[in-house]
């Protein structure tokens, strides 16, 4: 039986969630339009317009190795979104107003069980890391939320130039955490990402935070109590003998 001594986590929808309920909130656009007196936006086309901006970000994010480059990319992406909404010459002030809530705040927050679980795993001697398809600012945002210190490695796709489910980003994390794959668990909300972790020897675990159970043969958990049950089964089986985290 393999002994799990380290855990690699996805970030968004695994450890943290968007404060506004979605990662690219429509309401931020509406609020900025009102503040700037913009009335000709076709918000019924918002989903299609958003896909234009996301396509640009996906195509270019591997080049965003600094927060300055990241910021420029997001400003370009939002300009494309606005043009797709019928605003042919969006002002920089309008774009800044839309982005302000996320740039002035971290825009995300831990799930209720995240901090207590990370504390428990840290005390138990687990090494931990993050493997996220994200931009350089994620590191800073995790520091602001008080989460960064729990992780021994922090691998961001934009920085390493590789995204999940490509094997390279996982192997970078394995090398940085300094453990063999068979001693690592990997937790992500997307089964395709977890499948690659399994392929290279890790214990793959799918987390489904919002109630919808994905179609997969991989283990699926709904919260981090399920993770604890998998990686520390001996602790869970001891029940009331005082080994459970009182928090």
C-alpha positions in Angstrom: 0.0 0.0 0.0 1.4 3.4 -1.0 2.1 6.0 1.7 1.0 9.5 0.8 3.4 12.0 2.2 2.7 15.0 0.0 -0.3 16.7 -1.7 -0.5 18.9 -4.8 -3.6 21.0 -5.1 -5.3 22.9 -7.9 -6.2 26.4 -6.8 -9.5 27.8 -8.3 -12.6 25.8 -7.3 -10.4 23.5 -5.2 -8.7 25.6 -2.5 -10.4 29.0 -3.3 -13.6 30.3 -4.9 -14.5 33.6 -6.6 -15.9 36.2 -4.1 -18.4 37.4 -6.7 -19.6 33.9 -7.4 -17.9 33.7 -10.8 -14.4 34.4 -12.0 -15.3 37.0 -14.6 -18.4 38.7 -13.0 -20.9 40.3 -15.4 -21.9 42.6 -12.6 -18.5 44.3 -12.7 -19.2 45.3 -16.3 -22.7 46.6 -15.4 -21.4 48.7 -12.5 -18.6 50.2 -14.6 -21.0 51.0 -17.4 -23.3 52.9 -15.0 -20.3 54.7 -13.4 -19.0 55.8 -16.8 -22.4 56.5 -18.4 -22.1 53.8 -21.0 -25.5 52.7 -22.3 -24.9 51.0 -25.6 -23.6 47.7 -24.3 -25.4 44.6 -25.5 -25.2 42.6 -22.3 -27.4 39.8 -23.8 -24.2 38.9 -25.8 -22.1 38.9 -22.7 -21.2 35.1 -22.8 -20.1 35.3 -26.4 -18.1 38.4 -25.7 -16.5 36.9 -22.7 -15.4 33.9 -24.7 -13.5 36.3 -27.1 -11.5 37.7 -24.1 -10.9 34.3 -22.6 -9.6 33.0 -25.9 -7.1 35.8 -26.0 -6.0 35.1 -22.5 -5.6 31.4 -23.1 -3.6 32.0 -26.2 -1.2 34.5 -24.5 -1.0 33.6 -20.8 2.1 31.5 -21.2 3.9 34.7 -22.0 2.8 36.5 -18.8 5.8 35.8 -16.6 5.4 39.0 -14.6 2.4 40.8 -13.1 3.1 43.8 -15.4 2.7 41.6 -18.4 -0.3 39.9 -16.8 -2.0 43.3 -16.3 -1.4 44.3 -19.9 -2.9 41.0 -21.1 -6.0 41.5 -19.0 -6.5 45.0 -20.2 -6.3 43.8 -23.8 -8.7 41.0 -23.1 -11.2 43.3 -21.6 -10.9 45.7 -24.4 -11.8 42.8 -26.8 -14.7 41.9 -24.6 -16.0 45.4 -24.7 -15.7 45.6 -28.5 -17.6 42.4 -28.8 -20.3 44.1 -26.7 -20.5 46.8 -29.3 -18.2 49.4 -27.6 -15.8 50.0 -30.5 -13.5 52.4 -28.7 -13.6 51.6 -25.0 -11.7 54.1 -22.8 -9.0 53.1 -20.4 -11.1 54.5 -17.6 -13.9 52.1 -18.4 -11.5 49.1 -18.5 -9.9 50.2 -15.2 -13.3 50.5 -13.6 -14.3 47.0 -14.6 -11.0 45.5 -13.4 -10.7 47.6 -10.2 -12.6 45.1 -7.9 -10.2 42.3 -8.8 -7.1 44.5 -8.8 -7.8 46.2 -5.5 -8.9 43.0 -3.8 -7.8 39.5 -4.3 -11.1 38.6 -5.9 -11.1 35.1 -4.3 -11.5 33.5 -0.9 -10.8 30.1 0.7 -13.5 27.6 1.0 -14.6 27.1 4.6 -12.6 23.9 5.1 -9.4 25.1 3.3 -7.5 26.7 6.2 -8.3 24.1 8.8 -7.4 21.3 6.4 -4.1 22.9 5.4 -3.2 23.4 9.1 -4.1 19.8 9.9 -2.0 18.4 7.0 0.9 20.7 7.9 0.9 19.5 11.5 0.8 15.9 10.3 4.0 16.5 8.3 2.6 16.5 4.8 4.5 18.5 2.2 2.1 20.5 0.0 2.1 22.4 -3.2 -0.1 24.2 -5.7 -0.3 23.5 -9.4 -2.5 26.0 -11.1 -3.4 27.2 -14.6 -3.1 30.8 -13.7 -1.2 34.1 -13.8 1.8 35.3 -11.7 -0.4 37.4 -9.4 -1.8 34.2 -7.9 1.2 33.9 -5.6 0.6 37.4 -4.2 -3.1 36.8 -3.8 -2.4 33.6 -1.8 0.0 35.6 0.4 -2.7 38.2 1.0 -5.2 35.5 2.0 -2.7 34.0 4.4 -2.4 30.7 2.4 1.0 30.8 0.7 3.0 29.7 3.8 1.4 26.3 3.8 2.9 25.4 0.4 6.4 24.1 -0.2 6.1 24.6 -4.0 3.9 26.9 -6.0 3.7 26.1 -9.7 1.9 28.6 -12.0 1.3 27.7 -15.6 2.1 31.2 -17.0 5.5 31.2 -15.2 6.6 27.7 -16.3 5.1 27.9 -19.8 3.0 24.7 -19.5 -0.6 24.1 -18.6 -2.6 21.2 -17.3 -3.2 18.5 -18.5 0.3 18.5 -20.2 2.7 16.3 -18.2 5.4 19.0 -17.9 3.7 21.2 -15.3 3.2 18.2 -13.1 6.8 17.1 -13.4 8.0 20.6 -12.5 5.9 20.4 -9.3 7.1 16.9 -8.5 10.7 18.0 -8.9 10.2 21.1 -6.8 8.5 19.3 -3.9 11.2 16.7 -3.9 9.2 13.5 -3.6 8.5 10.6 -5.9 5.1 10.6 -7.6 3.9 7.5 -5.8 4.1 9.4 -2.5 2.0 12.3 -3.8 -1.7 12.9 -4.1 -3.1 15.4 -6.6 -6.5 17.2 -6.1 -8.2 19.0 -8.9 -11.8 19.8 -9.9 -11.3 18.6 -13.5 -11.0 14.8 -14.1 -8.8 15.3 -17.2 -6.2 17.1 -15.0 -6.4 14.4 -12.4 -5.9 11.7 -15.0 -2.5 13.0 -16.0 -1.4 13.0 -12.3 -2.5 9.3 -12.2 -0.6 8.6 -15.4 2.7 9.8 -13.9 2.2 7.8 -10.7 0.4 10.1 -8.3 -2.8 9.3 -6.4 -5.5 11.3 -8.3 -8.5 12.7 -6.5 -11.3 14.8 -8.1 -13.0 17.4 -6.0 -16.5 18.5 -6.8 -17.3 21.6 -4.7 -20.6 22.6 -6.1 -22.6 19.4 -6.0 -22.4 18.2 -9.6 -20.6 14.8 -9.6 -18.5 14.4 -12.8 -18.5 11.2 -14.8 -15.2 9.6 -13.9 -13.7 6.4 -12.5 -11.4 8.4 -10.3 -12.1 9.0 -6.6 -14.5 11.9 -6.2 -14.8 14.0 -3.0 -17.1 16.9 -2.2 -14.9 18.6 0.4 -11.6 18.2 2.2 -13.0 15.8 4.8 -13.0 13.3 2.0 -9.3 14.1 1.3 -8.4 13.5 4.9 -10.1 10.2 4.8 -8.0 9.1 1.8 -4.6 10.4 2.8 -4.8 9.7 6.6 -7.1 6.7 6.8 -5.5 5.5 10.1 -6.3 8.9 11.7 -9.9 8.8 10.6 -10.4 5.2 11.9 -9.2 6.1 15.4 -12.4 8.1 15.9 -12.6 9.5 19.4 -9.1 8.7 20.5 -8.1 12.4 20.3 -6.3 12.5 17.0 -8.9 14.4 15.1 -8.3 18.2 14.6 -10.7 19.9 17.2 -11.3 22.7 14.7 
